[in-house]
């Protein structure tokens, strides 16, 4: 099975340290989200993996081999880094046909990816007249052209309408379900939360967190429980006596940390304290991301470092 392995990448652009020991692995069979503030090193990492930039230190391998050693590389890894990277006077079909011929791929494969990406009615139109969403679909068609075992997409949700976002979500799930290694960079945390199984959070050119989405959300949620009760003082007293940390919200709400929701229900029930809601708090991926990258964002804001 093909993996994308990034190990100890260091890269400078003049005085700017863009990558500072970047290391992670994208494994087959699920979508890995790749997130971080602007300038955190996401695009540079992808460019190094694809041989478009050269790192001073470290390795970037696809299926155990550097990109430049791959014969017919589109059959190993498909990528979308810039939806505008095309000849605008060519039709969508001719753009894909040119890529296919460069890789020794049959013309029927062009027809297959055009159909898969919903470009059928626009295939013979000049790509220069496409909207951003249509260019994204064309770039994804190019990434799928060689039926690769690894896929890398940089901000693939950009420019897509709601129907296109649903389509993209389903496509990513399908690609992962087929056993491919899928790396997706995006600023749309809500889409990654619904799509990615793992997430690599980066800042200042290095990995801050590399974990499953479920584990990251559980950590960010912090075991908090929301309690709504008409007997706030009595409920707070009982919970504090039981060792819980209790914070008052507005109105009849409390945030409780320590006991589980089930334990809170049992405690209040045993003392006949009324309540209308006891629910475990679930943080969003956006909240978890903001907490993890707070220092990286502040660091960027000082102007001390700018990367790609």
MIKOL-298995 format. One record per atom (N, C-alpha, C): residue in three letters; z, y, x. Coordinates in steps of 0.02 Angstrom, whole numbers, plus 50000, padded with zeros to 5 digits. Layout:
BEGIN
AlaZYX...
This chain:
BEGIN
Unk500004994050042Unk500005000050000Unk500005006350044Unk499625011350024Unk499545017450064Unk500115022350053Unk500385025050106Unk500895030250104Unk500635036450141Unk500925042150125Unk500825048250164Unk501475049550201Unk501435049450268Unk502045050050309Unk502005056450351Unk502495060650341Unk502555066850379Unk503195066350420Unk503135067050486Unk503705065850529Unk503765071150583Unk504275075450576Unk504445080150629Unk503925085550643Unk503565087750592Unk503035092750605Unk503335099550623Unk503065102350677Unk503225109150697Unk502575112950707Unk502545118950679Unk501925122750682Unk502085130150682Unk501785133850729Unk501855141050732Unk501195144450719Unk501235150250686Unk500665154750682Unk500895161150717Unk500705161850780Unk500965167450819Unk501715166950825Unk502085172250808Unk502815171950813Unk503145168550755Unk502765166750704Unk503055163850643Unk503105156250647Unk503695153650636Unk503805146450635Unk503695144150563Unk503115141250550Unk502935139150482Unk503225132350465Unk503245127750513Unk503535121050502Unk504045119850556Unk504635117550535Unk505185116750581Unk505495109750573Unk505105104750594Unk505345097850589Unk505235094850520Unk504715096850486Unk504565094350418Unk504475086750419Unk504865083150378Unk504835075750377Unk504955073250306Unk504515069050281Unk504605065550217Unk504055060350210Unk504145055850163Unk503655050550149Unk503475050550075Unk502835050250060Unk502595049549991Unk502405042249981Unk502765038749939Unk502655031649929Unk502215030349869Unk501875024649870Unk501425023049814Unk501805021449750Unk501465022549694Unk501735020449630Unk502115025749592Unk502175031749619Unk502485037149580Unk502245043949606Unk502375049049565Unk502205055849583Unk502795058949620Unk502645062049677Unk503155065649716Unk503015073049711Unk503495076849684Unk503425084049680Unk503585087149748Unk503225092449766Unk503305095749831Unk503415103149815Unk504045105449820Unk504215112049795Unk504605116049846Unk504555122549840Unk504905127149885Unk504645134149875Unk505005139149901Unk504795146049892Unk504115147249927Unk503795152749909Unk503195154749945Unk503355155450019Unk502935152750061Unk503055153150133Unk503495147750159Unk503675142750117Unk504125137450140Unk503785132350184Unk503115132250184Unk502745127450226Unk502375122150188Unk502335122650122Unk502015117350083Unk501265116850098Unk500915122350093Unk500185122250105Unk500035120450177Unk500425123050223Unk500315121450294Unk500405113950306Unk500905111050275Unk501015103850282Unk500415099950257Unk500165101750199Unk499585098350171Unk498975099150217Unk498885105050245Unk498325106250290Unk498385102050353Unk498995101250378Unk499085097050437Unk498925089750420Unk499155087450363Unk499005080450342Unk498255079350340Unk497875084350318Unk497145083750311Unk496765085750374Unk497115087050428Unk496785088650491Unk496485095650493Unk496655100050446Unk496385106850444Unk496785111450489Unk497415109850501Unk497825113250550Unk498125107950596Unk498295110050657Unk498575105350705Unk499295107350720Unk499745102550714Unk500445103850730Unk500575103250805Unk501045107350829Unk501225106850900Unk501645100550914Unk502025098450863Unk502435092450870Unk502415088550804Unk502555082050809Unk502605077850750Unk501945074550732Unk501985070450680Unk501395066650657Unk501325067150581Unk500715066550558Unk500555066150487Unk500055060550478Unk500255055350442Unk499845049250437Unk499705047450365Unk499125044750354Unk498915042150288Unk498775034750297Unk499195030650267Unk499125023450277Unk499215021550350Unk499645025150385Unk499785023650455Unk499285026550505Unk498805030550482Unk498295033250526Unk498215040750516Unk498065044550569Unk497925051650559Unk497255052550523Unk497205058050486Unk496615059250445Unk495975059050486Unk495995061950545Unk495385062550585Unk495125055850609Unk495535050650605Unk495295043950627Unk495015039950568Unk495045042650508Unk494825038950450Unk494065039050443Unk493775033250432Unk493065032850415Unk492995033950340Unk492545038350320Unk492455040150250Unk493135042050219Unk493425047450242Unk494115049150223Unk494235049950148Unk493725052050109Unk493835052750037Unk493985046150003Unk493845040650037Unk494025034050010Unk494755032350024Unk495075036350066Unk495785035150083Unk496245040250050Unk496035046550050Unk496455051950022Unk496005057149989Unk496195059049929Unk495855064449893Unk496315070349889Unk496045076449897Unk496475082249898Unk496155088149863Unk496575092249832Unk496375098649805Unk496855103849833Unk496605108049879Unk497015113349907Unk496815120149881Unk496165121049867Unk495915127549846Unk495335126449798Unk495445128049735Unk494935126849684Unk494315131149694Unk494375136549734Unk493805140949746Unk493375138749805Unk493575133349838Unk493205131049897Unk492595127049876Unk492085130549854Unk491455127349834Unk490895132349840Unk490275129749840Unk489685134049841Unk489535136249769Unk489625142749753Unk489585144849684Unk488905144049651Unk488365143649692Unk487705143049662Unk487525135849644Unk487935131149667Unk487815124049650Unk488105122449581Unk487795117749548Unk488085115249486Unk488665110649503Unk489105109549455Unk489665105049466Unk489425098149488Unk488905095649456Unk488645089049473Unk488365088949544Unk487985094149563Unk487705094249630Unk488245094849683Unk488775098549668Unk489335099149715Unk489645092249728Unk489755088449674Unk490035081849681Unk489545076949713Unk488905077749697Unk488395073349726Unk488345074349801Unk488395080649822Unk488385082249894Unk488975078949930Unk489565079349899Unk490155076149929Unk490065068549931Unk489815065749876Unk489725058549873Unk489245056049928Unk488695059549937Unk488215057449988Unk488505058050059Unk488935062950069Unk489245063750135Unk489705057850152Unk489935054250099Unk490405048850108Unk490095041950094Unk489445041850082Unk489115035550067Unk489305032650000Unk489475036949953Unk489685034649886Unk489095034849838Unk489065030249790Unk488495030049744Unk488515035749694Unk487935037649668Unk487885043049619Unk488265041449555Unk488325034949538Unk488685033149477Unk489415035349480Unk489685035749541Unk490375037849548Unk490445045149528Unk489935049249540Unk489945056149518Unk489985056449442Unk489585052449409Unk489595052349335Unk490285050249309Unk490605045549344Unk491255043049321Unk491795048449326Unk491805052149381Unk492335057249388Unk492195063349344Unk491555064849331Unk491395070149284Unk491665068449215Unk491565062349195Unk491825060049130Unk492585060149129Unk492895057849184Unk493625057249187Unk493965064149184Unk493635069249210Unk493945075849213Unk493705080549158Unk493325078049111Unk493115082049054Unk492595087349069Unk492185086149120Unk491685091049141Unk490985089549113Unk490925084749069Unk490275082449047Unk489825087949022Unk490075092348979Unk489645097548950Unk489505103248999Unk489885103549054Unk489795109049103Unk489505106549169Unk489335100249174Unk489145097249238Unk488535100549270Unk488075103149230Unk487465106049258Unk487485113649261Unk488065116449246Unk488155123749253Unk488355125549324Unk488185131549346Unk488385133849412Unk489145134649415Unk489445131849468Unk490175131849473Unk490455138849482Unk490035143449508Unk490275150349517Unk490465153749453Unk490205151349397Unk490365154349332Unk490945150949296Unk491265146149329Unk491815142549298Unk492455146749296Unk492855145649245Unk493535148349243Unk493955144749295Unk494555147449308Unk495005144149356Unk495175137049333Unk495295136249268Unk495455129649242Unk494895124649253Unk494265126849242Unk493695122449253Unk493605120949327Unk493735125849369Unk493695124649442Unk494225119549464Unk494815120049433Unk495335115049447Unk495095108049430Unk494785107349372Unk494525100849352Unk493995098349401Unk493565102949423Unk493045100949472Unk493365098849538Unk493875102549560Unk494215100649622Unk494565093949616Unk494835092449558Unk495155085949547Unk494635080349544Unk494055081949513Unk493515077049514Unk493315075349585Unk493275080349628Unk493115079149699Unk493645074949733Unk494285076249716Unk494835072449746Unk494815065049726Unk494565063749665Unk494545056849640Unk493905053149659Unk493435056749689Unk492765054049700Unk492755047449737Unk493155046949790Unk493155040949831Unk493625035549807Unk493925036449747Unk494415031649720Unk494965030349772Unk495265035649798Unk495745034949854Unk496415032149832Unk496765029349881Unk497435026649868Unk497975032049873Unk497805037849900Unk498275043449906Unk497945049749879Unk498345053849844Unk498095060049814Unk498585065649831Unk498305071449853Unk498715077449865Unk498415083249826Unk498815086449784Unk498585091949743Unk499045097949751Unk498765103649769Unk499145109749778Unk499065114249717Unk499605115149679Unk499625119149618Unk499075117149568Unk499025110849549Unk498485108749505Unk498545111249433Unk499135113649412Unk499225116049344Unk498975123249335Unk498845126749391Unk498635133749387Unk497985134449347Unk497975139149301Unk497365140549264Unk497225135949206Unk497625130749196Unk497495126149141Unk497805128649076Unk497445127749022Unk497725129448957Unk498195123848935Unk498555124648879Unk499035119448858Unk498725112448854Unk498115112048828Unk497785105548825Unk497665102748894Unk497465107248940Unk497345105149009Unk497975102849044Unk498535106149029Unk499165104149060Unk499375097149037Unk499285095748972Unk499435089048947Unk498975083948981Unk498345085748987Unk497865081249020Unk498065079849092Unk498265085149128Unk498465084349198Unk499085079949203Unk499555081049158Unk500175076949159Unk500005069549149Unk499565068149102Unk499365061249089Unk498985058249148Unk498555062349179Unk498165060049236Unk498625058149294Unk499115062249309Unk499575060849364Unk499965054349351Unk500195053549289Unk500555047349272Unk500095041249279Unk499465042049260Unk498995036549265Unk498865034749338Unk498765039849380Unk498635038549452Unk499225035049485Unk499825037349469Unk500415034049497Unk500485026949470Unk500335026049406Unk500375019449376Unk499885014449405Unk499355017049436Unk498875012749469Unk499085011049541Unk499675013349561Unk499935011649627Unk499735016549682Unk499495022349664Unk499295027249715Unk499905031449736Unk499875034049796Unk500375038849820Unk500125045749800Unk500525049449760Unk500305055749732Unk500795061249752Unk500555066349787Unk500955072049807Unk500705078249771Unk501145081649735Unk500955087449695Unk501395093349711Unk501095098649736Unk501445104949746Unk501365109249684Unk501915112049659Unk501875116149599Unk502475120749594Unk502365126649563Unk502915131049547Unk503145130049474Unk502795125849437Unk502975124549368Unk503475118749365Unk504105120449371Unk504625115349374Unk504655111149311Unk504515114149253Unk504555110449191Unk504035104749190Unk503455105949221Unk502945100749223Unk503135095249272Unk503415097049328Unk503625091849376Unk504215087849349Unk504655091049312Unk505225087449283Unk504985081949237Unk504445083249201Unk504175078349155Unk503715073349188Unk503515074649250Unk502975070749281Unk503205066949344Unk503595070349386Unk503755067449452Unk504355062749448Unk504325057449488Unk504905052949495Unk505345055149552Unk505035057949604Unk505405060449662Unk505205067649675Unk505635071149712Unk505485078049729Unk505705079349801Unk505275082749838Unk505425085049905Unk505485092649901Unk506085095249912Unk506205102449910Unk506225105049981Unk505825110249994Unk505785112850062Unk505935120350064Unk506145122550122Unk506285129650134Unk506315130850209Unk506055136550230Unk506055138350301Unk505715133050344Unk505215129650316Unk504825124850355Unk505145118050365Unk505685116750328Unk506015110250336Unk506215107550267Unk506385101150265Unk506595098050202Unk507325099650186Unk507445102050126Unk508125103450102Unk508395097450064Unk507965094350024Unk508165088549984Unk507565083949975Unk507685077549977Unk507165072449966Unk507505066949925Unk507405067049860Unk507785062649816Unk507405061449752Unk507675057149710Unk507375056149644Unk507535062149600Unk507105063549552Unk507225069049505Unk507865067649466Unk507975061449447Unk508575059749408Unk509215061249448Unk509225059449512Unk509815060649554Unk509915068149565Unk509375071849574Unk509435079049585Unk509715082449523Unk509475080449464Unk509725083449403Unk510455081649389Unk510635075449406Unk511325073249396Unk511795077349440Unk511585078549503Unk511995082449548Unk512055089649525Unk511495092549503Unk511495099449480Unk511895100249416Unk511905095049375Unk512285095349312Unk513035095449324Unk513255092349380Unk513945092749400Unk514445089649354Unk514235084949311Unk514695081649266Unk514995086249213Unk514645091849200Unk514905096649151Unk514785094249079Unk515265095949036Unk515215094248965Unk515335100648925Unk514925101748875Unk515025107448829Unk515425105048769Unk515965108648754Unk516395107148697Unk516415113148651Unk516305111848587Unk516385117148536Unk516945114948489Unk517425119348480Unk518005117648438Unk518295123948407Unk518575123248347Unk518905128848314Unk519615129748339Unk519835125048382Unk520515125448410Unk520465126048486Unk520175131448509Unk520045132348581Unk520685132048623Unk521215135848606Unk521805135648649Unk522115128648654Unk522165125148598Unk522475118448599Unk522035113548638Unk521385113848628Unk520935109348664Unk520955110748739Unk520955117048759Unk520975118848829Unk521625116448861Unk522185117248825Unk522825114948853Unk522835107448864Unk522605103548814Unk522595096248820Unk522155094048879Unk521585097048885Unk521115095148938Unk521385096749007Unk521685102549014Unk521975104549079Unk522555099849097Unk522955097949048Unk523505093249061Unk523245086449083Unk522625084849061Unk522315078449080Unk521945078949147Unk521985084849179Unk521685085649245Unk520985088549244Unk520735090749187Unk520065093449183Unk520045100749204Unk519455102849227Unk519335109949240Unk519005112749178Unk519285118149151Unk519045120849087Unk518875128249096Unk518275130149073Unk518055137149074Unk517835139049004Unk518075144748982Unk517895147248915Unk517215150548917Unk516805148848867Unk516175152248856Unk516295157048798Unk515765159848770Unk515865164348714Unk515995160348649Unk516365163448604Unk516505160348539Unk516945154248545Unk516705148748516Unk517115142748511Unk516935137448563Unk516605139548618Unk516345134848667Unk516755134748731Unk516815128748759Unk517125127748825Unk516665123448868Unk516695124748933Unk516365120348981Unk516905116349016Unk516835109749014Unk517345105249041Unk517055101049098Unk517405100749154Unk517195096749211Unk517745091849229Unk517575085749240Unk518065080549257Unk517975074549213Unk518245074549153Unk518165068749108Unk517455068449079Unk517265062449061Unk516615061549028Unk516645063848956Unk516065064448925Unk516055066348854Unk516445061448812Unk516375054948827Unk516735049848789Unk517485050548797Unk517715052148857Unk518435052948869Unk518705059148833Unk518305064348830Unk518515070448794Unk518575069048720Unk518095065448692Unk518125063648621Unk518755059648605Unk518895054848649Unk519495050648638Unk520135054648642Unk520165059348690Unk520775063448699Unk520875067948639Unk520355071348618Unk520425075948561Unk520575072048496Unk520245066348489Unk520365062248430Unk521085059748426Unk521355057848483Unk522045055348484Unk522545060648464Unk522375067148474Unk522835072548457Unk522595076548397Unk522115073748361Unk521865076848299Unk521625083948309Unk521325085248366Unk521035091848379Unk520315091848355Unk520125096248309Unk519445096148282Unk518925098648333Unk518335095948326Unk517785098448369Unk517125097348332Unk516635101548347Unk515985100948315Unk515445098548363Unk515585099048428Unk515085096748478Unk515435094748542Unk515235088948569Unk515415086948636Unk514775084048667Unk514495087648714Unk513845085548742Unk513835086448818Unk513575081348851Unk513505081748924Unk512965086748941Unk513115091148988Unk512635096149010Unk512115092949056Unk511485094549045Unk510955092049088Unk510575097949117Unk510635098849182Unk510295104349215Unk509535103149214Unk509165108549217Unk508435107949222Unk508245107549296Unk507645105249309Unk507395105049378Unk507355112049406Unk507195116849364Unk507165123849388Unk507845126149412Unk508375124549375Unk509055126449396Unk509235123149462Unk509095116649467Unk509255113049529Unk508865116049588Unk508235117549576Unk507805120449628Unk508075127249650Unk508255131549603Unk508495138249620Unk509135137849660Unk509575133149643Unk510195132349680Unk510065130049751Unk509615125249759Unk509475122549825Unk509115127449871Unk508685131649842Unk508265135949883Unk508525143149887Unk509125144449860Unk509375151249859Unk509395154349929Unk509645150849977Unk509685153550045Unk508995154550075Unk508535149850060Unk507855150450087Unk507505156550058Unk507615157849993Unk507315163749961Unk507595170149991Unk508265170249999Unk508575176250028Unk508335177350099Unk508235171850136Unk507995172350205Unk507305175350207Unk506865173050162Unk506195175850159Unk506215183250142Unk506675185050096Unk506695191950072Unk506865196950127Unk507175194650181Unk507355199150236Unk506745200950277Unk506205197250269Unk505605198550309Unk505635195450379Unk506155191250391Unk506225188350458Unk505705183150472Unk505425180050420Unk504935174850432Unk504455174550373Unk503825174050387Unk503335172850335Unk502895167150356Unk502815162250312Unk502395156550327Unk501905155450272Unk501555149650276Unk501055148250225Unk501315142750178
